[in-house]
Amino acid sequence: MSPAECVVFEDAVAGVEAGKRGGMFVVGLGSPDVLIQADLVAPSLEALTVDDVLAKASI
């Protein structure tokens, strides 16, 4: 599986940065003001659906 086919769920800035450096689609969990490098940000996993992620990701 290539990094472009992966999705990372992360709540820390360092984790978001690592996922992006690795070429993966990153979903930030928390504040969009803090997780600005994430491809998609949600307040929690409970606020997301698989359809939300797939609609934004090019997987």
Buried (B, 14 or more C-beta within 10 A) or exposed (E): EEEEEBBBBBBEBEBBBBBBEEEBBBBBBBEEEBBEBBBBBBEEEEEBEEEEBEEEBEE
